[in-house]
Amino acid sequence: MKNRTMLSSPACDQAGQSSIEYLVVCSALALVLGVGMVDNQSVLWQLIDAFKTAYEKFSYAISYPT
């Protein structure tokens, strides 16, 4: 008969579960967004352009002297 302390608890068994779930979800999202990257009108290119524009506006606003 095994000692109770040597058995793993259910919490220990699921310690890496969320990491795998995040990996699967992020991979699926990247695949869905990256599938249509053939032209400049794909969702991912629009998202990248939106981030570029937001950063340009932010850096322009922060460059003003106070």
PyMOL commands that set and color helices and strands:
alter all, ss='L'
color gray80, all
select helices_A, chain A and resi 4-6+10-13+17-35+43-62
alter helices_A, ss='H'
color red, helices_A
deselect
rebuild
show_as cartoon
